[in-house]
Amino acid sequence: MLRLIFMGTPDFAVPTLARLIADGHEIAAVYSQPARPKGRGLASEDSPVAKLAAAHGLIVRTPVSLKGEAEQAEFAALHADAALVVAYGLLLPKPVLDALRLGCFNLHGSLLPRWRGAAPIQRAIMAGDAETGVEVMKMEEGLDTGHVLFSMRTSIGRKTTGDLQNELSESGADLMSKALNALERGEVEMKPQTGEATYAKKILKEETKIDWTKSARELDCLIRGLSPAPGAWCEMRGERVKVLYAEPVDGKGVPGEILGDNLAIACGDGALRLMRLQRAGKSVMEAKDFLRGFSIARGSRL
């Protein structure tokens, strides 16, 4: 049985920690990002990973950085065999990477070397990729450049980022469990990454506004890639509205023109029918419910 450190923060990491607990592994400590203000009252709230760890009586550590000698010594003093990292959100410096007998292993939401970096799931959808996946990789100093232990592929189709995150987080838990069992037996084959590397930069605010001069296909990918958060948006009657799902349809007009009564909008090439929307401070609504309280005249432009 290996002695492990788990490092993760958001909901995406929860299934892997839950799987490790269910499998009965020894978890020396759980590292997560510090509590952050959340909700209208901005009260501090522990991360989803920290909550799960605390509920199972595990040691939880939330340093703001691992660059200091004290934090690195505390990490090494756990005398773990390996660290498992899933969407942790902090840089692991070389002394941390080198502190453990087997090393640090990351669950990454893409097929490396495509989409190294911070937003691999979003970028794969936004780019119109046909498939993506999840991989277990041994970490090194480079950004997501390490050797790969195991991979799982899936088609993207009409999935949103939310859909893919849910799918890959569950598949990733199985994959990490498989990798851990192989590490325990000493039967791991680590393969170098091959192919052209691309980088999944963080999503910028200016990317989220819908530009109707782009093609319906491009905007479909943008909307699904930004759904459910931060959400692609446009202005309707002077109000900012998020579009969380849409689909390309036949239609032609001036970009941004309302083509009918079903929220079909003309794009630079083709048209897009808006299907799931959210006004500021409101819940997400299907298009028919949205239009009941927010009528938009045919021929008007967004």
N, C-alpha and C positions, 0 to 999 in steps of 0.2 A: 504494500500500500504506500502510495506517495504522499508526502506532506506538501500541501499546496497553499499558495496565496492567490486569492481571486481579486481582480481589479476591474471594476466596471461602475457605470453610473446610471444610464437611462433604462427605460422599459426594455429596449432591445437586448440588454445584458441579463435581464431577470431569468429567462428560461434556462440559460446556461448555468447560473448559480443554483437555481432550483434543481436542475438535473444532477449537479455535483453533490448536493445535499442528499437527494433521493438515492444516489448510488453509494452513499456511505463513505465518501472520501474525507480524509482528515484535512480540514481547512484551518490553517494557522491564524489567518486574519483576512479580512475583506477591506480593500481600499476603495474609496469612492470620493467623488467630488464633495466639497463642503456643502452644507445646507444652503439653499438659495431662497430669496424672497419669492413668494408665489401667490397668485390670486389677487383679488381686489384689495384685501387688507395688507398684502405684501408681507405676511408673516413667513418666517423662515421655515422651510420644509425639507426634510431629509430626502435624498434621492431614492428612487424605487429600489435600487440595489441595497442601499443602506437600510431601508425599512425591512426588506426580506431578511438580511443578515441579522439584524437586531431581533427579529421575531424568532429566529432559530438560536439565539444566544451566542452568536459568533462575535468575535472581536472586530470592531469597525474602526478604521482609521481614515481621517479625512484631511490630510495635509494639503495646503494650498500649492505646494511645490515639492518635488523630490530632488531638487538641485543642491540642497544643503547637506553638509556632512552628517549632521545629527539625524536627519530623516533617512539618509542612506545607511547609517549604522543601525538604526532601529529596524529597517527593512532586512538587512543581513542577519540581524540577531534572531530573526524568526526561524532560521536554519531550515528553510523549506527546500524541497527538491526542485520545484518549478513554480512559476507564476503564470496564471491564465488571465489574459487581458481581453476584455470585450467592451469597446466603446467607453474606455475609461476617461479620456479627455485631457490627460496630462502627459507630458513628455517623460519618457523613461530614459534618464541619462546612462552613460556607459557603466558607471559603478553599480547601478541597479541591475542592468542587463547581465552583468558579469557576476553578480552576487550569488546566484543559485547554481546548484550542481548541473541541472539539465537546461536551465535557461528560462526565457520568457516566451510564451506562445500567444499569438494574437488571433482572434476570430475576426476576419475582415469581410465586409459585404460586397465583394466583387470578385471577378476572375482575374487575378493579378497576372501580369503587370498593368492591366487596364484598370483605370480609376484608383490609383493610389491616392491616399489623402483623406480629407475630412468628410466629403459628402458623396461617397461612391454610389449609393443607391439612387439618390436624386439625379446625379449626373448621367447615370446609365439610361434612365428613362428620358431625361431631357434631350439626350443625344439621339434618341430613337433606336437604341440598341435592341437587337432581337432577343438576346439572352443575357443573363448575368448569373450570379451564384454567390457562394460563400466559401471561404477557405480558412484553414488553420495554417498559420505561418510562424516559423521561428523568428523572433524579432532580433534585429541588429540595429546599428546606429542610423543607417539610411532610412528614409521615409518609405515604409512598407516594401522594402527591398529583399527581405529574407527568403530563405528556402521554404517551399510549401510542403506540408505533410499530407493533407487531405483536401479534396474539393467536392462541391456539389453544384450542379448546374440547374437552372430553371429558365423557362421562357418568360418573357416580360408580357407580351400580348397587350391587353388593355388594363393592366394593373397600375395602381397608383403607388406612390412611395409608401403610403400607409399599408397597402396590401402586401407589398414586397417586404417591408420591415417585419411584419408579422410572420410571413412565411419563412424568411431567412433566419429570424431569431429562433424559431422552433427547429428548423433544419440544422442551424448552427449549434444548438445544444447537443443534438445527436452526434454531429461531426466532432465536437470537442470531446465528448465522452469516448468516441471511437479513438481519437488521437491519444487521449490519456491512457486508455487501455493498452494501446500499442507502445507508448512510452514506458509503461510499467513493465511490459514484457521485453523491452529492448528490441522491438521489431519495426522500427520506424524507418521509412525511406524518405529522405528529404530531397526534393527536387528543386533545382534552381529555376527561377522564373524565366520564361522565354517569350519573345515577341516585343512589340512596340509598347513602351510605357506611356500612359496618359495620366493626367493629374486631376483629381476631383476637388477643386477649390471650394471653399466655403461659399454658400449662397449669399450673394450681395442683394441689398434692398432694391437697387436699381434694376435687377434682373426680374423682379417679381411683377412689374407692371406689364400688362398685355399690350402689345403693339399690333394692331389689327392689320397693318400692312404686310405682316409675315403670313406665310401660308397656313392653311388650316392644319396641316400635318404638324408643322413646327409648333403651333400654339397648343395643339392637342398634347404633344409631348411635354411642353412647358407646364401646362395645367396639371397633368397627372404627376409630373415630377415634383411639383411644389405642394401637392395635396397629401395630407391635410394641413401641413405647416411648412413654410410660413403662409402659403396660399398665393396663387396668382390673382391679380385684381385689375379692375377697370373702373372707370367712373360712369355711373348711371344717374341721370338727373342731378348731377352735382354731388353725388354721394359715392364713397368708395365701397365697392362690393367685391367680395372674394368669389372667384369661380373655382370650385373644387372638383368638378368633373364636367366634361363636355365630350362631344363626338363629332367627327367630320361628317358633313352632309352635302348633298348637291345644292348649289346655289351660286349666284354671282351678283355683285353689286359694288358700290363704293366701300372700301375698307371701313368697317365699323358700323355699317348700315344694318338696321333691323329689317330682316327680310320677310318676316311673317309673325304669326301669333304664338309660335312655339319657341321663341328666343333663338332663332337661327340668325347668326351674325355673319355678314360678308367679311371675308379676309382678303389678303393680297392675292391668294390663289385658293379658290373654293370657299366653303363656309363652315361654320362651327355652330352646333346647337348646344346651348348651355343647359345643363341638366341638374346640377347641384350647386347652390349658391348660398352665400352668407353675408348679411348686412352687418355693419358694425354693432356690437352689443347684442346681436340676435343669434339664435341657434341656426344650424345648417338646415336648409329647406330644399325640397325638390322644386323644379322649375314651375310646375303648376301651382304649388302653394305659394311660391315667391310672387308670382304674377297676380294673385288675388289681392295682395295689399300693396303692389308696386307695379302699376300698369305702365307699359312702355309702348308708344305708338309706332306702328309699322312705318318705315321710311325715316325714322329719326336715327341719329348717329351717336355712337358711343365715343 
